[in-house]
Amino acid sequence: MTRTAIISDIHGNLVALEAVLEDIKGQNVDRIVCLGDVIGYGPDPCACLDHAMTFDCCILGNHDSSALFDPEGFNVAAEQAIFWTRAQIECGADGPDASRRRMQYICQLPRMIDEGNILLVHGSPRGPTNEYVFPEDTQNIKKMEKLFSLVSHLCFQGHTHVPGVFTADLRFVRPVDTGAGYDVTDRSQRLMINVGSVGQPRDCDPRSCYVIYDEERVEFRRVEYDVEKTVAAIEAEPELDDFLGYRLREGR
């Protein structure tokens, strides 16, 4: 039985990522999968990319893509942060070879990975890089029916930073209601599973969130990290909006 740690939305938050990787060490996992947005918002894009290069696979997120191309639909703080992030990657302090390696890594990231009964995306099965699927979308029957028509069994996704399980009968099951884990042994069942965010949770819980999947159940794990260390690093960078750090304190 393969045990997979599935993480997403690191967003340049190295302190959070290192805390999560330390937690993963004790989970007896066989592989680490990242669902994208390694960078954007946070103060340590280069170090986070270097970690991502060691993962078994990684998906292209919309912020990763925007480090290569001009961002679309970003608010002012997010746009400013991605331009700063791009500059850090292109002109890294450790030289042009490292910068080139990081850019090449982003360029080769896939938009989705289809493993048969498991689909790995950043956004959704229909819009793997950019489409959001929020808990309130359970009220949008046409949208959800279309998305589930593209799912054979499980689809793991991120992007909203809000963890939980979407069911084909239009329910959203929050991690607190999954107990010791959400049973996924019924292969006729179709589920979309948002694994939450490592570096910028938005479900009013400041702890990092990720998932362990062992082919029988999905377990949501929360990991505490030194939020104030990341806040201070953002405050120290004039081109990053301080709000990007302050929001971490409340998980929003």
Backbone bond lengths (Angstrom), bond angles and torsions (degrees), N, CA, C in turn:
res aa  C-N    CA-C-N  psi(-1)  N-CA   C-N-CA  omega(-1)  CA-C   N-CA-C  phi
1 M - - - 1.464 - - 1.531 109.30 -
2 T 1.304 116.90 122.82 1.454 122.11 -178.98 1.526 110.43 -83.90
3 R 1.322 115.83 131.53 1.464 121.68 175.88 1.527 108.05 -107.03
4 T 1.314 114.95 123.79 1.455 121.02 -176.19 1.521 110.72 -119.52
5 A 1.322 116.47 128.64 1.459 121.67 170.12 1.525 107.01 -90.42
6 I 1.330 117.43 123.39 1.459 121.92 -178.86 1.523 108.12 -116.15
7 I 1.326 114.98 116.82 1.453 120.99 -178.37 1.527 109.10 -119.09
8 S 1.320 116.69 164.13 1.468 119.98 179.68 1.517 110.08 -159.66
9 D 1.319 116.08 162.17 1.458 123.27 170.17 1.537 112.70 50.99
10 I 1.322 114.40 60.11 1.465 121.67 177.02 1.528 110.13 -72.07
11 H 1.318 115.46 -40.32 1.464 123.42 174.36 1.529 113.83 53.36
12 G 1.312 115.67 46.07 1.454 119.59 172.73 1.516 115.05 67.03
13 N 1.324 117.56 14.35 1.467 122.29 -179.12 1.526 108.13 -95.17
14 L 1.322 115.63 86.86 1.465 121.34 -175.23 1.521 112.13 -65.01
15 V 1.313 117.53 -38.83 1.467 120.73 -178.66 1.530 109.99 -60.72
16 A 1.327 116.20 -44.62 1.466 120.17 178.62 1.517 110.84 -65.88
17 L 1.324 116.85 -44.02 1.470 120.25 -178.90 1.516 111.21 -60.48
18 E 1.318 117.60 -45.15 1.466 119.59 -178.35 1.524 111.32 -65.31
19 A 1.342 117.17 -33.24 1.465 119.90 176.57 1.528 110.71 -66.78
20 V 1.320 116.33 -40.98 1.460 120.85 179.30 1.526 110.51 -67.14
21 L 1.311 117.29 -43.49 1.474 120.10 179.35 1.520 110.82 -62.92
22 E 1.318 116.80 -34.52 1.462 119.97 176.70 1.524 110.24 -66.27
23 D 1.331 116.67 -40.07 1.467 120.65 177.29 1.523 110.65 -65.20
24 I 1.319 116.48 -40.17 1.468 121.14 -179.73 1.531 111.18 -61.26
25 K 1.321 116.65 -33.40 1.470 120.29 -179.82 1.528 111.86 -55.74
26 G 1.313 117.47 -30.98 1.462 121.16 -178.01 1.509 114.26 -92.25
27 Q 1.344 117.72 7.97 1.467 120.98 -175.02 1.522 113.79 -105.30
28 N 1.317 117.65 5.00 1.466 121.88 176.14 1.526 111.99 54.06
29 V 1.330 116.10 47.76 1.463 119.93 -177.90 1.531 110.60 -89.16
30 D 1.329 114.26 154.85 1.459 121.14 178.86 1.521 112.12 -95.59
31 R 1.321 116.54 -22.79 1.455 119.42 -179.74 1.523 110.63 -158.05
32 I 1.329 115.12 158.98 1.456 122.56 175.84 1.519 108.40 -119.90
33 V 1.316 115.65 127.23 1.460 122.90 179.45 1.524 107.90 -117.84
34 C 1.333 116.60 137.31 1.464 121.05 177.04 1.527 109.19 -117.73
35 L 1.315 116.66 134.55 1.462 121.79 -176.84 1.526 112.95 -97.77
36 G 1.323 117.09 20.25 1.452 120.05 170.26 1.514 116.66 101.07
37 D 1.327 114.57 178.84 1.464 124.06 -171.65 1.526 110.42 55.79
38 V 1.313 113.89 54.13 1.458 120.77 174.02 1.528 109.19 -64.65
39 I 1.332 116.00 -32.02 1.461 122.03 -173.91 1.523 111.23 -123.13
40 G 1.350 115.15 177.17 1.461 121.14 -178.31 1.512 110.24 99.56
41 Y 1.323 117.35 134.82 1.466 125.64 179.61 1.524 112.85 79.38
42 G 1.326 118.65 -51.74 1.454 121.94 -168.12 1.519 115.20 -86.64
43 P 1.346 116.40 168.81 1.464 122.18 -170.00 1.526 115.88 -87.40
44 D 1.338 118.80 -4.72 1.469 119.97 -174.34 1.527 112.38 -130.30
45 P 1.344 118.16 60.37 1.466 119.61 -176.79 1.530 113.84 -64.31
46 C 1.323 117.67 -40.50 1.469 119.87 -176.13 1.523 111.72 -65.91
47 A 1.318 116.63 -45.53 1.467 120.17 179.87 1.523 111.11 -64.63
48 C 1.329 117.41 -37.13 1.466 120.19 178.95 1.526 110.99 -68.19
49 L 1.325 117.22 -38.62 1.465 120.12 175.78 1.518 110.71 -63.48
50 D 1.318 117.45 -39.71 1.466 120.08 179.10 1.523 111.07 -61.90
51 H 1.318 117.25 -38.75 1.465 120.39 175.07 1.528 110.14 -64.93
52 A 1.326 116.46 -44.62 1.467 120.84 -176.63 1.530 111.28 -59.78
53 M 1.304 117.10 -32.85 1.466 120.72 -179.76 1.525 112.02 -63.89
54 T 1.330 117.32 -17.71 1.470 120.60 179.50 1.529 112.11 -91.61
55 F 1.341 117.65 -8.81 1.464 120.47 -178.86 1.527 109.76 -73.16
56 D 1.317 115.76 161.44 1.460 119.98 -179.10 1.516 112.12 -69.46
57 C 1.321 117.21 -33.89 1.463 120.79 172.39 1.514 109.20 -161.60
58 C 1.321 115.20 160.41 1.457 121.35 -179.31 1.522 108.50 -148.07
59 I 1.330 116.16 142.63 1.458 123.88 179.37 1.532 108.92 -98.89
60 L 1.312 116.72 152.32 1.457 121.70 174.76 1.527 110.32 -76.50
61 G 1.327 116.50 124.09 1.456 121.26 174.21 1.512 111.03 -98.46
62 N 1.324 116.72 169.53 1.463 119.21 -177.49 1.528 112.50 -67.73
63 H 1.320 117.75 -32.15 1.464 119.50 176.70 1.533 110.77 -74.26
64 D 1.310 117.06 -36.28 1.465 119.84 174.60 1.523 109.82 -60.06
65 S 1.319 115.92 -45.49 1.461 121.36 179.21 1.525 111.19 -62.22
66 S 1.325 116.12 -38.46 1.458 120.21 -177.74 1.520 113.11 -72.36
67 A 1.319 117.16 -13.71 1.457 119.70 173.02 1.524 110.75 -74.06
68 L 1.337 115.93 -17.17 1.462 121.40 178.43 1.517 111.25 -100.42
69 F 1.323 116.39 -37.63 1.462 122.30 -176.70 1.522 109.15 -123.16
70 D 1.322 117.58 166.93 1.454 120.53 179.95 1.522 110.31 -65.32
71 P 1.334 117.20 135.74 1.471 120.57 -179.61 1.524 111.99 -68.24
72 E 1.328 115.41 148.69 1.459 121.51 176.61 1.523 108.97 -125.03
73 G 1.326 115.01 132.08 1.454 119.82 176.06 1.518 114.80 77.67
74 F 1.328 118.13 11.62 1.462 121.05 179.49 1.529 110.08 -82.90
75 N 1.339 116.38 146.13 1.455 119.14 171.20 1.533 108.86 -75.15
76 V 1.319 116.47 174.52 1.470 120.38 -173.25 1.521 111.78 -60.00
77 A 1.339 117.10 -45.57 1.464 120.43 -177.81 1.526 111.64 -64.96
78 A 1.336 116.53 -40.96 1.460 120.90 -179.74 1.525 110.86 -67.84
79 E 1.341 116.36 -40.05 1.465 120.02 179.78 1.520 110.99 -66.41
80 Q 1.313 116.47 -44.09 1.461 120.18 178.09 1.523 110.61 -61.35
81 A 1.332 115.93 -40.88 1.462 120.42 -179.43 1.526 111.84 -65.73
82 I 1.337 117.66 -37.60 1.465 118.61 -177.03 1.523 110.79 -74.18
83 F 1.334 117.94 -32.78 1.464 119.57 175.31 1.530 110.39 -67.31
84 W 1.320 116.69 -39.64 1.471 120.68 175.10 1.528 110.38 -63.64
85 T 1.331 115.91 -43.14 1.464 121.17 179.57 1.523 110.69 -60.36
86 R 1.324 116.65 -44.67 1.459 120.90 178.55 1.530 111.00 -57.97
87 A 1.315 116.27 -42.74 1.463 120.70 179.97 1.529 110.96 -64.25
88 Q 1.335 116.99 -37.73 1.466 120.29 178.69 1.525 111.32 -64.46
89 I 1.324 115.65 -39.97 1.464 119.90 -178.80 1.525 110.96 -71.95
90 E 1.318 116.20 -42.16 1.465 120.64 -177.27 1.520 113.00 -71.31
91 C 1.335 116.39 -30.56 1.473 120.43 -175.41 1.521 110.40 -126.15
92 G 1.321 116.22 46.81 1.455 121.20 -177.82 1.517 112.53 -59.26
93 A 1.343 115.28 147.45 1.461 120.87 -177.80 1.524 112.70 -65.20
94 D 1.350 116.68 -18.20 1.472 119.47 -177.65 1.527 112.48 -94.76
95 G 1.334 117.03 15.83 1.461 119.78 168.31 1.511 115.89 102.49
96 P 1.348 115.45 167.09 1.468 120.83 -174.59 1.522 114.21 -66.74
97 D 1.313 118.16 -31.00 1.471 119.65 -179.71 1.532 110.64 -64.97
98 A 1.326 116.28 -42.94 1.462 120.57 178.60 1.528 110.14 -66.30
99 S 1.331 116.58 -40.34 1.465 120.40 178.63 1.518 110.87 -62.31
100 R 1.327 115.85 -44.11 1.459 120.85 179.98 1.529 110.46 -63.67
101 R 1.312 117.16 -41.18 1.468 121.59 -179.57 1.524 110.93 -62.51
102 R 1.323 116.68 -40.51 1.462 120.17 -179.15 1.524 111.02 -69.18
103 M 1.320 116.70 -42.23 1.462 119.91 178.55 1.527 111.16 -64.50
104 Q 1.314 116.35 -41.10 1.466 120.11 178.43 1.522 110.77 -64.15
105 Y 1.327 116.28 -36.19 1.460 120.29 178.71 1.525 110.94 -62.77
106 I 1.338 116.41 -46.62 1.466 119.88 178.68 1.522 110.65 -61.88
107 C 1.326 116.49 -40.89 1.471 121.06 -177.58 1.522 112.80 -60.96
108 Q 1.321 117.65 -30.75 1.462 119.39 -175.31 1.532 113.39 -95.69
109 L 1.329 117.99 2.80 1.466 119.46 -179.61 1.532 110.68 -68.21
110 P 1.336 117.62 133.72 1.470 120.64 178.75 1.517 111.72 -76.77
111 R 1.338 116.87 155.06 1.456 121.67 177.82 1.532 111.19 -79.19
112 M 1.310 117.03 -25.06 1.462 121.03 175.35 1.519 108.64 -158.53
113 I 1.325 115.47 160.89 1.462 121.67 173.40 1.522 107.17 -130.40
114 D 1.319 115.81 124.19 1.461 122.32 179.60 1.518 108.66 -105.75
115 E 1.333 116.64 113.24 1.462 121.68 -179.84 1.524 111.50 -105.64
116 G 1.316 116.41 29.26 1.462 120.76 179.84 1.506 111.07 91.21
117 N 1.314 117.05 -91.87 1.463 119.73 179.75 1.529 112.15 -90.71
118 I 1.340 116.34 1.26 1.466 121.22 179.36 1.517 108.99 -127.67
119 L 1.331 115.95 130.05 1.455 122.06 176.53 1.525 108.01 -115.71
120 L 1.329 115.73 131.97 1.463 121.95 179.06 1.519 108.72 -113.38
121 V 1.330 117.16 120.56 1.461 121.64 179.80 1.532 108.33 -139.68
122 H 1.320 115.26 169.77 1.465 119.01 172.02 1.525 109.73 -89.88
123 G 1.332 116.94 -50.78 1.459 121.24 -174.43 1.515 114.51 -96.41
124 S 1.339 116.76 -72.75 1.464 121.26 -178.03 1.520 109.47 -153.19
125 P 1.333 117.96 167.96 1.472 119.62 176.93 1.526 112.28 -62.23
126 R 1.323 117.67 -28.71 1.463 121.66 -178.22 1.525 111.83 -87.38
127 G 1.291 116.21 -42.01 1.470 121.56 178.75 1.515 108.85 -123.51
128 P 1.333 117.60 81.20 1.457 121.40 -167.56 1.526 115.53 -61.55
129 T 1.321 117.61 -23.81 1.459 119.23 -179.04 1.520 112.81 -100.24
130 N 1.335 117.77 -36.87 1.461 119.65 -167.24 1.524 117.36 -119.95
131 E 1.325 119.43 -19.45 1.468 118.60 -172.98 1.526 111.68 -79.11
132 Y 1.332 114.77 129.02 1.460 121.21 176.39 1.524 110.83 -86.12
133 V 1.341 115.36 145.36 1.460 121.24 170.24 1.525 106.66 -128.20
134 F 1.330 115.42 102.47 1.457 121.60 -177.31 1.538 110.76 -94.34
135 P 1.344 117.30 157.78 1.468 119.67 177.22 1.527 113.02 -52.57
136 E 1.333 117.14 -37.03 1.465 119.61 -178.85 1.527 112.78 -70.03
137 D 1.330 117.83 -12.21 1.460 120.29 177.37 1.523 112.43 -68.19
138 T 1.308 117.54 -9.31 1.467 119.67 174.29 1.528 110.55 -63.14
139 Q 1.347 116.43 -16.57 1.464 120.61 176.58 1.528 112.06 -86.19
140 N 1.329 116.35 -10.03 1.468 122.09 -178.78 1.530 108.41 -98.82
141 I 1.309 115.99 86.23 1.462 121.13 -170.81 1.522 112.22 -61.64
142 K 1.324 117.63 -45.12 1.467 120.31 -178.20 1.522 111.65 -61.79
143 K 1.333 116.39 -44.28 1.461 119.83 179.52 1.525 110.80 -61.47
144 M 1.309 117.24 -47.90 1.464 120.64 -175.72 1.528 111.47 -68.59
145 E 1.323 117.23 -37.62 1.467 119.03 177.26 1.526 110.57 -62.04
146 K 1.328 117.19 -40.78 1.457 120.56 178.33 1.528 110.77 -64.38
147 L 1.316 116.66 -44.84 1.465 119.95 -179.39 1.525 111.13 -62.92
148 F 1.330 116.57 -44.94 1.468 119.18 -178.32 1.531 112.11 -69.83
149 S 1.320 117.36 -22.49 1.466 119.25 176.30 1.522 111.52 -66.76
150 L 1.324 116.41 -16.44 1.465 121.87 -179.58 1.527 112.59 -99.49
151 V 1.330 116.28 3.36 1.466 121.73 -177.69 1.522 109.61 -111.95
152 S 1.337 117.54 123.38 1.462 120.48 178.44 1.523 111.66 -83.74
153 H 1.330 116.83 -37.39 1.463 120.84 177.48 1.531 109.90 -146.87
154 L 1.332 117.12 -70.08 1.458 120.79 -177.58 1.520 110.85 -123.66
155 C 1.319 115.63 138.07 1.462 121.56 170.63 1.523 107.14 -125.48
156 F 1.331 115.91 119.50 1.458 120.98 175.87 1.522 108.70 -97.07
157 Q 1.333 115.89 134.72 1.455 120.33 -175.70 1.524 110.64 -148.36
158 G 1.352 115.19 170.21 1.460 121.65 177.87 1.514 108.94 -133.64
159 H 1.357 115.32 -124.88 1.464 123.87 169.04 1.531 114.74 78.00
160 T 1.334 119.67 -46.81 1.467 120.35 -178.99 1.522 112.14 -85.14
161 H 1.332 117.03 -18.59 1.465 123.84 -176.43 1.525 111.91 69.56
162 V 1.322 117.49 14.64 1.468 122.22 -179.71 1.525 108.39 -115.77
163 P 1.340 118.65 107.99 1.459 121.29 -175.81 1.519 113.75 -76.14
164 G 1.331 115.24 151.94 1.446 120.34 176.44 1.521 111.53 156.58
165 V 1.325 116.09 176.34 1.461 123.10 -176.75 1.523 109.81 -115.48
166 F 1.334 116.37 122.42 1.461 121.96 172.46 1.524 108.45 -92.63
167 T 1.318 116.61 129.32 1.462 121.12 178.86 1.518 109.99 -105.12
168 A 1.316 115.76 156.80 1.461 120.61 -177.17 1.528 112.47 -67.43
169 D 1.330 117.49 -18.22 1.461 119.80 175.49 1.531 111.13 -92.36
170 L 1.337 115.46 22.42 1.464 124.06 170.05 1.528 113.62 65.95
171 R 1.324 114.56 48.39 1.461 120.84 170.24 1.531 108.60 -116.45
172 F 1.317 116.68 153.82 1.453 121.81 171.99 1.522 107.93 -121.01
173 V 1.321 116.30 114.26 1.462 121.93 -176.33 1.526 108.58 -100.03
174 R 1.305 116.12 116.38 1.460 120.72 -178.78 1.527 110.85 -77.96
175 P 1.338 117.10 153.54 1.473 120.18 -177.36 1.521 113.92 -53.21
176 V 1.333 117.32 -36.74 1.459 120.26 -179.06 1.521 112.06 -62.14
177 D 1.342 116.41 -21.65 1.466 121.11 -178.99 1.522 113.57 -98.49
178 T 1.327 117.22 6.53 1.469 120.26 -178.86 1.526 112.68 -95.97
179 G 1.330 117.42 -4.40 1.454 120.63 177.83 1.517 112.07 61.98
180 A 1.344 115.36 -131.26 1.461 120.41 -179.70 1.526 112.34 -77.30
181 G 1.330 116.46 -4.58 1.459 120.47 179.75 1.514 110.94 152.44
182 Y 1.322 116.27 154.66 1.457 121.67 -179.94 1.522 108.85 -93.98
183 D 1.331 116.47 122.96 1.465 122.00 -176.80 1.522 110.83 -70.26
184 V 1.335 116.14 127.27 1.469 121.00 179.92 1.532 111.26 -126.27
185 T 1.323 116.69 25.61 1.467 120.20 -176.25 1.522 113.28 -74.49
186 D 1.323 117.14 -22.59 1.465 120.99 179.39 1.531 108.73 -77.32
187 R 1.329 118.35 103.40 1.455 122.01 -175.51 1.528 113.33 -70.95
188 S 1.335 117.79 -12.58 1.463 119.51 175.78 1.528 111.44 -83.42
189 Q 1.323 115.42 -10.02 1.458 121.24 -179.73 1.527 109.93 -80.34
190 R 1.324 116.56 136.45 1.461 121.15 176.99 1.528 109.42 -110.98
191 L 1.333 115.38 127.71 1.456 120.96 -176.37 1.522 109.88 -137.48
192 M 1.319 116.29 144.01 1.460 122.37 166.71 1.523 106.89 -111.59
193 I 1.318 116.21 125.45 1.455 121.34 -172.44 1.521 109.44 -119.35
194 N 1.329 115.78 113.98 1.460 120.30 175.34 1.522 107.89 -88.68
195 V 1.325 116.06 122.51 1.471 120.74 -172.77 1.524 112.35 -86.41
196 G 1.337 118.11 -0.79 1.454 120.07 179.77 1.521 112.14 81.34
197 S 1.301 115.85 -164.50 1.468 121.31 -174.66 1.519 112.10 -127.26
198 V 1.319 115.26 137.12 1.463 121.20 173.36 1.523 110.07 -74.56
199 G 1.334 116.30 -48.37 1.454 120.14 -167.14 1.500 117.63 -102.48
200 Q 1.350 118.17 -9.45 1.464 119.83 179.59 1.531 110.38 -156.29
201 P 1.337 118.41 68.61 1.468 121.03 178.89 1.524 111.19 -59.13
202 R 1.334 116.02 145.30 1.472 120.06 -179.47 1.516 112.04 -131.52
203 D 1.316 116.52 30.37 1.470 119.76 178.20 1.525 110.41 -113.30
204 C 1.347 115.25 27.11 1.463 122.75 178.61 1.527 113.00 65.89
205 D 1.311 116.56 22.95 1.463 123.37 173.03 1.525 105.95 -127.28
206 P 1.335 119.04 111.74 1.459 121.20 -174.57 1.522 115.21 -69.78
207 R 1.320 117.50 -11.15 1.461 119.95 -179.87 1.528 111.08 -71.44
208 S 1.327 115.04 145.03 1.465 119.81 174.58 1.522 109.83 -60.56
209 C 1.328 115.74 151.99 1.458 120.69 179.21 1.520 110.28 -131.43
210 Y 1.324 116.00 139.63 1.459 121.65 172.12 1.517 108.38 -153.70
211 V 1.334 116.29 179.47 1.463 121.53 -173.55 1.520 110.93 -127.23
212 I 1.324 115.67 144.29 1.466 122.63 166.75 1.522 107.69 -110.56
213 Y 1.323 116.04 125.02 1.468 121.67 179.80 1.522 108.31 -119.54
214 D 1.341 116.75 124.80 1.472 120.39 -176.42 1.535 112.92 -120.78
215 E 1.322 117.00 23.45 1.463 124.79 179.38 1.529 112.91 78.92
216 E 1.338 118.11 -13.81 1.456 121.26 178.09 1.521 112.94 -116.41
217 R 1.332 115.81 -28.50 1.462 119.08 -179.89 1.521 110.02 -152.39
218 V 1.315 113.46 161.81 1.464 122.30 176.00 1.522 107.37 -115.54
219 E 1.323 115.59 123.57 1.466 120.95 -179.73 1.519 109.32 -114.33
220 F 1.323 116.54 125.21 1.459 121.47 174.95 1.526 108.90 -87.31
221 R 1.321 116.23 131.77 1.457 120.60 179.67 1.531 109.59 -120.76
222 R 1.332 116.36 137.06 1.460 122.51 176.15 1.527 108.33 -111.33
223 V 1.311 114.75 138.01 1.461 121.29 -175.14 1.524 109.57 -131.41
224 E 1.316 116.50 124.42 1.454 120.41 175.77 1.533 110.14 -76.85
225 Y 1.316 116.02 146.90 1.468 120.64 174.43 1.523 108.34 -145.21
226 D 1.318 117.17 171.08 1.453 122.26 -177.40 1.527 109.40 -79.03
227 V 1.320 115.87 86.13 1.464 121.08 -177.77 1.525 111.16 -59.14
228 E 1.320 116.73 -40.58 1.461 119.99 -176.27 1.528 112.32 -63.74
229 K 1.300 117.62 -27.78 1.467 120.37 177.32 1.521 110.26 -66.68
230 T 1.321 116.36 -41.58 1.467 120.23 176.94 1.522 110.80 -69.33
231 V 1.325 117.57 -40.79 1.466 121.32 177.99 1.527 109.99 -57.96
232 A 1.328 116.77 -45.02 1.465 121.17 -178.95 1.521 111.33 -64.13
233 A 1.327 117.00 -37.94 1.466 120.69 179.73 1.527 111.17 -67.01
234 I 1.326 116.63 -36.42 1.467 120.43 176.86 1.524 110.45 -69.97
235 E 1.322 117.15 -42.73 1.464 121.14 178.04 1.528 111.48 -60.20
236 A 1.330 116.41 -31.87 1.461 120.96 -177.41 1.525 113.16 -76.45
237 E 1.326 117.03 -10.80 1.470 120.92 -179.44 1.527 108.95 -106.93
238 P 1.330 117.79 107.90 1.475 121.03 -175.31 1.524 114.38 -58.28
239 E 1.321 118.21 -26.75 1.460 120.28 -176.13 1.523 113.44 -88.74
240 L 1.323 117.05 1.96 1.465 121.25 173.76 1.523 108.95 -108.06
241 D 1.319 116.20 130.27 1.462 121.74 179.87 1.533 109.33 -65.57
242 D 1.326 117.08 127.72 1.463 120.74 -179.04 1.527 112.23 -56.70
243 F 1.329 117.02 -28.20 1.469 120.98 179.22 1.526 111.44 -57.12
244 L 1.340 116.85 -30.89 1.465 120.22 -179.48 1.525 111.15 -64.40
245 G 1.303 116.45 -24.22 1.454 120.42 174.55 1.522 112.01 -88.98
246 Y 1.332 115.88 -44.12 1.464 119.42 -175.72 1.529 112.01 -62.11
247 R 1.336 117.36 -33.91 1.462 120.06 -178.99 1.536 111.65 -64.81
248 L 1.327 116.27 -24.06 1.457 119.79 -179.00 1.524 112.18 -65.18
249 R 1.329 115.74 -28.87 1.470 120.10 -178.30 1.531 111.73 -63.91
250 E 1.327 115.70 -29.43 1.468 120.20 -176.51 1.520 112.70 -108.16
251 G 1.324 117.27 -2.04 1.459 119.91 -179.30 1.509 112.51 63.60
252 R 1.349 114.97 52.33 1.472 117.67 -177.76 1.532 110.90 -141.38
